[in-house]
Amino acid sequence: MSIFTFIGAGVMASSLTFPATANGHTVRLVGTPIDQDIIQGLKKNRQHIKLKETLPENVEFYFCEQMQQALEDCDLVLCGVSSCGVDWFAQEALPYLPNNVPVLSVTKGLLYLEDGSLQTFPDYWKTIRPDLEFFAIGGPCIAKELCHHQETIVAYCGKNWDQLENIRSYFETDYYHIALTED
């Protein structure tokens, strides 16, 4: 199966480890500088201190200083930072992402540009790494519901339809339903 590197150990990215591992994939969960306590607790007993859930067995835990190691030979990167971490991700993660690996973002929000226009985070990151393909997840989906395998549906968004279908196959389960859109 595939190896995914999730950057950001918040509740939503951590919840997405459930459908990914249910489909047989390995997830490398990398904490940001503000996730140190979360990763420390996960390494101790797999318990996520904010989510209050035990993460699946196919999840490996890495501190942010180990990000390059966690990115080795991965098949997909998931950006799970909060909107406050968008620039951190751009500066500290994007330069190290492997070429030709799709990036899926669960980070919500928009950038407000000086000219008054708005830009999605994937479009912003594309200006920094034009060689990568970026995709996004749109809700509604509640982290706890995902951990408890409750029915939910989301949209995976991006320009490359074939790659979107491939990414959907990594995550979709009988409880986590994924619609695709180019919007």
ZISULTA-V680763 format. One record per pair of residues at least 12 apart in sequence whose ideal C-beta (glycine too) atoms are under 10 Angstrom apart, sorted by the first residue. I is the first residue (numbers start at 1). GAP is how many residues later the second one is. D is the distance in Angstrom with one decimal. If there is no record, write none. Layout:
I,GAP,D + I,GAP,D
This chain:
1,19,9.6 + 1,20,9.4 + 1,22,7.4 + 1,23,4.2 + 1,24,4.9 + 1,25,6.9 + 1,57,8.7 + 1,74,9.0 + 1,169,9.0 + 2,18,8.7 + 2,21,8.8 + 2,22,8.4 + 2,23,4.8 + 2,24,7.5 + 2,25,9.6 + 2,72,8.2 + 2,73,4.0 + 2,74,6.7 + 2,164,9.8 + 2,167,9.9 + 2,168,6.4 + 3,22,7.0 + 3,23,4.9 + 3,24,7.9 + 3,25,6.7 + 3,55,9.8 + 3,57,9.2 + 3,67,9.3 + 3,68,9.7 + 3,69,8.7 + 3,70,6.2 + 3,71,4.9 + 3,72,5.6 + 3,73,8.2 + 4,12,8.9 + 4,13,8.7 + 4,16,5.8 + 4,17,9.3 + 4,21,5.8 + 4,22,7.2 + 4,23,5.1 + 4,24,7.0 + 4,25,9.2 + 4,54,9.9 + 4,55,9.8 + 4,66,10.0 + 4,70,6.3 + 4,71,6.5 + 4,72,4.7 + 4,73,7.4 + 4,74,6.2 + 4,97,9.7 + 4,100,8.7 + 4,163,9.9 + 4,166,7.2 + 4,167,9.2 + 5,21,9.7 + 5,22,7.8 + 5,23,4.7 + 5,24,8.3 + 5,25,6.3 + 5,55,9.6 + 5,57,8.4 + 5,62,8.0 + 5,64,9.8 + 5,65,5.0 + 5,66,5.3 + 5,67,8.7 + 5,68,9.6 + 5,69,4.3 + 5,70,8.9 + 5,71,7.5 + 5,72,5.1 + 5,73,7.3 + 5,74,10.0 + 5,88,9.4 + 5,92,8.6 + 5,93,9.1 + 5,96,8.5 + 5,98,9.9 + 6,14,8.2 + 6,21,5.7 + 6,22,6.9 + 6,23,5.0 + 6,24,6.6 + 6,25,9.8 + 6,53,8.6 + 6,56,9.6 + 6,64,8.8 + 6,68,9.7 + 6,70,9.1 + 6,71,7.8 + 6,72,4.4 + 6,73,8.3 + 6,74,5.4 + 6,98,9.3 + 6,100,8.9 + 7,21,9.2 + 7,22,8.6 + 7,23,4.9 + 7,24,8.6 + 7,25,7.2 + 7,28,9.7 + 7,55,9.3 + 7,57,8.4 + 7,60,6.8 + 7,63,8.1 + 7,64,8.6 + 7,70,6.5 + 7,71,7.0 + 7,72,5.7 + 7,73,6.3 + 7,74,6.7 + 7,78,9.1 + 7,81,9.6 + 7,82,6.6 + 7,85,8.9 + 7,86,5.3 + 7,87,9.8 + 7,89,9.8 + 7,90,8.9 + 7,96,9.3 + 7,98,9.9 + 8,21,8.5 + 8,22,7.4 + 8,23,7.5 + 8,24,5.5 + 8,26,9.3 + 8,27,7.0 + 8,30,9.8 + 8,56,9.5 + 8,70,8.0 + 8,71,6.5 + 8,72,3.3 + 8,73,4.1 + 8,74,7.4 + 8,77,6.6 + 8,80,9.4 + 8,81,7.7 + 8,85,9.1 + 8,97,9.7 + 8,98,8.2 + 8,99,7.9 + 9,20,5.4 + 9,21,7.1 + 9,22,4.3 + 9,23,7.2 + 9,25,9.2 + 9,26,4.1 + 9,27,9.3 + 9,28,9.7 + 9,29,4.6 + 9,30,5.9 + 9,32,9.8 + 9,33,7.3 + 9,39,7.7 + 9,40,9.9 + 9,41,8.9 + 9,42,9.4 + 9,46,9.5 + 9,52,7.8 + 9,53,9.1 + 9,54,9.7 + 9,55,9.3 + 9,71,7.2 + 9,72,9.6 + 10,21,9.2 + 10,22,8.4 + 10,24,8.9 + 10,25,7.2 + 10,28,7.9 + 10,38,9.3 + 10,40,7.3 + 10,41,8.5 + 10,70,5.8 + 10,71,7.5 + 10,72,6.2 + 10,75,8.9 + 10,96,8.8 + 10,97,9.5 + 10,133,8.4 + 11,27,9.5 + 11,37,7.4 + 11,39,5.7 + 11,40,4.8 + 11,41,9.4 + 11,42,8.9 + 11,69,9.1 + 11,131,9.3 + 11,132,4.2 + 11,133,8.0 + 11,135,9.4 + 11,136,8.9 + 12,39,9.2 + 12,66,9.8 + 12,68,6.2 + 12,70,9.2 + 12,94,5.1 + 12,95,8.8 + 12,96,8.7 + 12,125,8.6 + 12,127,9.0 + 12,129,7.8 + 12,130,9.0 + 12,131,5.1 + 12,134,8.1 + 13,14,9.3 + 13,16,7.2 + 13,17,9.4 + 13,18,9.9 + 13,19,10.0 + 13,22,9.5 + 13,65,6.2 + 13,66,8.1 + 13,67,2.4 + 13,68,8.1 + 13,69,9.9 + 13,92,9.9 + 13,93,6.0 + 13,94,9.1 + 13,130,9.0 + 14,13,9.3 + 14,15,6.6 + 14,21,9.5 + 14,24,7.9 + 14,28,8.4 + 14,34,5.3 + 14,36,8.3 + 14,37,5.5 + 14,39,7.7 + 14,41,6.3 + 14,45,8.3 + 14,66,7.6 + 14,129,7.4 + 14,132,9.5 + 14,133,8.3 + 15,33,8.9 + 15,36,6.8 + 15,38,7.8 + 15,40,9.1 + 15,65,9.4 + 15,91,9.2 + 15,126,8.2 + 15,127,8.5 + 15,128,4.0 + 15,129,7.5 + 15,130,8.4 + 15,131,4.1 + 15,132,5.2 + 15,133,9.5 + 15,161,9.7 + 16,13,9.7 + 16,62,6.6 + 16,64,7.3 + 16,88,8.9 + 16,90,6.7 + 16,121,8.2 + 16,125,9.1 + 16,127,8.6 + 16,130,6.9 + 16,131,9.8 + 16,138,9.9 + 16,155,7.0 + 16,160,8.6 + 17,12,6.5 + 17,31,9.4 + 17,36,9.6 + 17,38,5.5 + 17,39,5.8 + 17,41,7.9 + 17,42,4.8 + 17,61,9.4 + 17,63,9.9 + 17,129,9.3 + 17,130,9.0 + 18,35,8.6 + 18,37,8.0 + 18,38,6.2 + 18,41,9.3 + 18,125,9.7 + 18,128,5.9 + 18,129,5.6 + 18,130,8.8 + 18,131,7.2 + 18,153,9.6 + 18,155,8.3 + 18,157,9.1 + 18,158,8.0 + 19,37,9.8 + 19,127,7.0 + 19,130,8.7 + 19,133,9.8 + 19,151,8.4 + 19,152,4.8 + 19,153,7.2 + 19,154,4.7 + 19,155,9.8 + 19,156,7.8 + 19,157,4.4 + 19,159,9.1 + 20,36,8.5 + 20,38,8.0 + 20,39,8.6 + 20,56,8.9 + 20,58,8.4 + 20,150,6.3 + 20,151,5.9 + 20,153,9.4 + 20,156,9.6 + 21,34,8.4 + 21,35,4.1 + 21,36,7.3 + 21,37,4.0 + 21,38,6.3 + 22,34,7.6 + 22,36,9.0 + 22,127,8.3 + 22,149,9.0 + 22,150,9.9 + 22,151,5.4 + 22,152,9.1 + 22,153,8.9 + 22,154,8.4 + 23,35,9.7 + 23,146,7.8 + 23,147,6.3 + 23,148,7.0 + 23,149,7.8 + 23,150,6.8 + 23,153,9.7 + 24,34,7.7 + 24,146,9.6 + 25,33,6.8 + 25,34,9.9 + 25,50,8.2 + 25,51,8.6 + 25,145,6.2 + 25,146,8.8 + 26,30,9.9 + 26,31,9.8 + 26,32,5.0 + 26,33,7.8 + 26,34,6.9 + 26,48,9.2 + 26,49,9.6 + 27,28,8.5 + 27,29,7.9 + 27,31,6.4 + 27,32,4.7 + 27,33,7.2 + 27,34,9.6 + 27,43,9.8 + 27,47,9.7 + 27,49,9.7 + 27,51,8.3 + 28,31,7.8 + 28,32,4.9 + 28,33,8.0 + 28,34,5.9 + 28,38,9.0 + 28,39,9.3 + 28,41,8.6 + 28,42,4.2 + 28,43,8.0 + 28,44,9.0 + 28,46,6.9 + 28,49,9.7 + 29,13,7.1 + 29,19,9.4 + 29,26,7.4 + 29,30,5.5 + 29,31,7.0 + 29,32,5.5 + 29,33,6.8 + 29,41,8.2 + 29,49,9.3 + 29,51,8.5 + 30,30,9.4 + 30,31,8.2 + 30,32,4.5 + 30,33,7.6 + 30,34,6.3 + 30,35,9.6 + 30,36,7.0 + 30,37,5.1 + 30,38,9.7 + 30,39,9.2 + 30,40,4.8 + 30,41,8.2 + 30,47,9.5 + 30,48,9.8 + 30,50,9.0 + 30,63,8.4 + 31,12,10.0 + 31,30,7.6 + 31,31,7.0 + 31,32,5.8 + 31,33,5.5 + 31,34,9.5 + 31,35,9.1 + 31,36,9.1 + 31,49,10.0 + 32,31,9.6 + 32,32,5.6 + 32,35,9.3 + 32,48,8.8 + 32,49,5.9 + 32,50,8.6 + 32,52,9.8 + 32,53,5.7 + 32,56,6.4 + 32,57,8.1 + 32,60,8.3 + 32,61,8.9 + 33,30,9.2 + 33,31,5.6 + 33,32,9.3 + 33,52,8.9 + 33,55,7.4 + 33,59,8.6 + 34,30,9.1 + 34,47,9.2 + 34,48,8.4 + 34,50,8.7 + 34,51,7.7 + 34,54,9.0 + 35,14,10.0 + 35,15,9.3 + 35,26,9.9 + 35,28,8.4 + 35,29,7.3 + 35,45,9.5 + 35,46,9.2 + 35,50,9.6 + 36,27,6.6 + 36,28,7.8 + 36,29,9.7 + 37,12,6.3 + 37,13,9.0 + 38,12,6.5 + 38,13,8.6 + 38,23,8.8 + 39,22,5.3 + 39,23,7.0 + 39,24,5.4 + 39,25,8.3 + 39,27,9.2 + 40,21,8.8 + 40,23,8.2 + 41,20,9.2 + 42,12,9.3 + 42,13,6.3 + 42,17,7.8 + 42,18,9.5 + 42,19,4.5 + 42,20,9.8 + 43,17,9.5 + 43,18,5.0 + 43,19,9.2 + 43,20,8.7 + 44,17,9.6 + 46,13,7.6 + 46,15,8.4 + 48,95,9.7 + 48,99,8.9 + 50,93,9.3 + 51,92,6.4 + 51,93,7.4 + 51,95,10.0 + 51,96,6.8 + 52,92,8.4 + 52,95,9.1 + 53,90,8.7 + 53,91,7.7 + 53,93,9.8 + 53,94,4.7 + 53,95,8.5 + 54,93,9.2 + 55,92,8.8 + 56,91,9.7 + 64,24,9.1 + 64,28,7.4 + 64,29,9.0 + 67,25,7.5 + 67,26,6.5 + 67,29,6.5 + 67,30,9.7 + 68,25,9.8 + 68,28,5.4 + 70,26,9.8 + 71,22,8.4 + 71,25,5.9 + 71,26,6.5 + 71,27,6.2 + 71,30,8.3 + 72,26,8.1 + 73,25,8.1 + 73,28,9.7 + 74,23,8.8 + 74,24,6.7 + 74,27,6.2 + 75,23,9.3 + 75,26,6.7 + 75,27,8.4 + 75,91,9.7 + 75,95,8.2 + 76,25,6.3 + 76,26,5.5 + 76,27,7.8 + 76,28,6.3 + 76,59,9.3 + 76,87,9.8 + 76,90,9.0 + 76,91,6.8 + 76,94,6.6 + 76,95,9.5 + 77,12,10.0 + 77,16,7.9 + 77,17,9.5 + 77,19,9.8 + 77,20,5.6 + 77,21,8.0 + 77,24,5.8 + 77,25,7.4 + 77,26,4.8 + 77,27,7.3 + 77,28,9.2 + 77,55,8.6 + 77,57,9.7 + 78,24,9.5 + 78,25,7.7 + 78,26,4.9 + 78,27,7.4 + 78,28,6.6 + 78,29,9.8 + 78,57,9.6 + 78,59,8.7 + 78,89,9.6 + 78,92,9.8 + 78,93,9.4 + 79,14,7.4 + 79,15,9.2 + 79,18,9.6 + 79,24,6.1 + 79,25,7.2 + 79,26,4.2 + 79,27,7.0 + 79,28,5.7 + 79,42,7.7 + 79,43,8.6 + 79,46,7.9 + 79,55,8.6 + 79,56,9.9 + 79,57,9.1 + 79,58,9.9 + 80,24,9.3 + 80,25,8.1 + 80,26,5.3 + 80,27,7.1 + 80,57,9.8 + 81,12,8.3 + 81,24,8.6 + 81,25,9.0 + 81,26,5.7 + 81,40,9.1 + 82,25,6.9 + 82,26,8.6 + 82,27,8.7 + 83,24,6.0 + 83,25,6.4 + 83,26,3.9 + 83,27,8.7 + 83,28,9.1 + 83,38,7.7 + 84,23,9.7 + 84,25,9.3 + 85,22,7.5 + 86,19,9.3 + 86,21,6.4 + 86,23,7.6 + 86,25,7.4 + 86,35,5.4 + 86,38,7.1 + 86,39,8.2 + 87,24,9.6 + 87,37,9.2 + 89,14,9.5 + 89,16,8.7 + 89,18,7.8 + 89,32,8.3 + 89,35,9.8 + 89,36,7.4 + 89,39,9.8 + 90,31,8.9 + 90,34,7.2 + 90,35,6.1 + 90,37,9.2 + 90,38,5.5 + 90,39,8.7 + 91,37,8.8 + 93,32,9.3 + 93,36,9.9 + 94,31,6.1 + 94,34,5.4 + 94,35,5.1 + 94,38,7.9 + 95,33,8.3 + 95,34,8.0 + 97,28,9.5 + 97,32,6.8 + 97,34,9.4 + 97,35,6.3 + 98,34,9.0 + 99,30,9.2 + 99,32,6.0 + 99,33,7.5 + 100,31,8.0 + 100,32,8.0 + 100,33,8.5 + 101,31,7.2 + 101,32,8.7 + 102,30,7.5 + 102,31,5.0 + 102,32,7.7 + 102,33,6.2 + 102,56,8.2 + 102,58,8.1 + 102,61,5.7 + 102,62,9.1 + 102,64,8.0 + 102,65,6.3 + 102,68,9.8 + 103,19,7.5 + 103,22,7.1 + 103,23,9.3 + 103,26,8.2 + 103,29,5.6 + 103,30,7.0 + 103,31,5.0 + 103,32,6.9 + 103,33,9.5 + 103,55,9.8 + 104,18,9.1 + 104,29,9.6 + 104,30,8.0 + 104,31,4.7 + 104,32,7.3 + 104,33,6.5 + 104,52,7.3 + 104,53,9.7 + 104,54,8.4 + 104,59,9.9 + 104,60,9.6 + 104,63,6.0 + 104,66,8.8 + 104,67,8.6 + 105,15,8.6 + 105,16,5.8 + 105,17,5.5 + 105,20,7.8 + 105,29,6.6 + 105,30,7.0 + 105,31,4.9 + 105,32,6.9 + 105,52,9.4 + 105,53,9.9 + 106,30,7.8 + 106,31,4.7 + 106,32,9.3 + 106,33,8.9 + 106,35,8.9 + 106,37,9.9 + 106,48,9.1 + 107,13,9.6 + 107,14,5.3 + 107,15,8.8 + 107,18,9.8 + 107,29,8.0 + 107,30,8.9 + 108,13,8.5 + 108,28,9.0 + 108,29,9.0 + 108,30,8.3 + 108,31,7.7 + 109,12,6.7 + 110,13,9.4 + 110,14,9.2 + 111,12,8.4 + 111,13,5.5 + 120,14,8.6 + 120,16,6.7 + 120,37,8.8 + 121,13,8.3 + 121,15,7.5 + 122,12,3.5 + 122,13,6.9 + 122,14,5.2 + 122,35,8.2 + 122,36,7.8 + 122,37,9.7 + 123,13,9.5 + 126,33,9.9 + 133,25,6.9 + 133,26,7.6 + 133,27,5.6 + 133,30,6.1 + 133,31,9.6 + 133,34,9.8 + 134,23,9.6 + 134,24,7.0 + 134,25,8.8 + 134,26,9.8 + 135,21,6.1 + 135,22,6.4 + 135,23,3.7 + 135,24,8.5 + 135,25,8.0 + 135,28,7.3 + 135,29,6.5 + 135,32,6.2 + 135,33,9.9 + 135,45,9.7 + 136,19,8.6 + 136,20,7.4 + 136,21,4.7 + 136,22,7.0 + 136,45,9.7 + 136,47,10.0 + 137,17,5.5 + 137,18,7.4 + 137,19,5.8 + 137,20,7.6 + 137,30,9.5 + 137,34,8.9 + 137,41,8.4 + 138,16,6.2 + 138,17,4.4 + 138,18,7.9 + 138,19,6.1 + 138,41,9.1 + 138,43,8.0 + 138,45,8.9 + 139,13,8.5 + 139,14,9.0 + 139,15,5.8 + 139,16,8.3 + 140,12,7.4 + 140,13,8.0 + 140,14,7.6 + 140,15,9.9 + 141,12,7.7 + 141,13,5.0 + 141,14,9.9 + 141,35,7.9 + 141,36,9.8 + 141,37,10.0 + 145,30,8.7 + 145,31,9.4 + 146,27,9.6 + 146,29,8.1 + 146,30,6.4 + 148,27,8.8 + 149,24,7.6 + 149,25,8.3 + 149,26,4.5 + 149,27,8.1 + 150,25,6.4 + 150,26,9.4 + 151,23,8.7 + 151,24,5.4 + 151,25,8.4 + 151,26,7.3 + 152,23,6.9 + 152,24,6.1 + 152,25,6.9 + 152,26,9.7 + 153,22,9.9 + 153,23,8.1 + 153,24,4.2 + 153,25,7.3 + 153,26,6.5 + 154,14,9.9 + 154,17,9.0 + 154,18,9.8 + 154,22,7.6 + 154,23,7.5 + 154,24,5.8 + 154,25,7.3 + 155,23,7.3 + 155,24,4.8 + 155,25,7.1 + 155,26,5.1 + 155,28,8.2 + 156,12,5.8 + 156,15,8.0 + 156,16,9.2 + 156,22,5.3 + 156,23,7.5 + 156,24,5.6 + 156,25,7.6 + 157,22,9.5 + 157,23,7.8 + 157,24,5.2 + 157,25,7.1 + 157,26,6.1 + 158,22,8.2 + 158,23,8.4 + 158,24,7.0 + 158,25,9.6 + 159,23,6.0 + 160,22,8.9 + 161,19,7.1 + 161,20,9.8 + 161,21,6.9 + 164,14,9.0 + 164,16,4.8 + 164,17,8.4 + 164,18,8.0 + 165,13,9.7 + 165,15,6.8 + 167,13,8.9 + 168,12,6.3
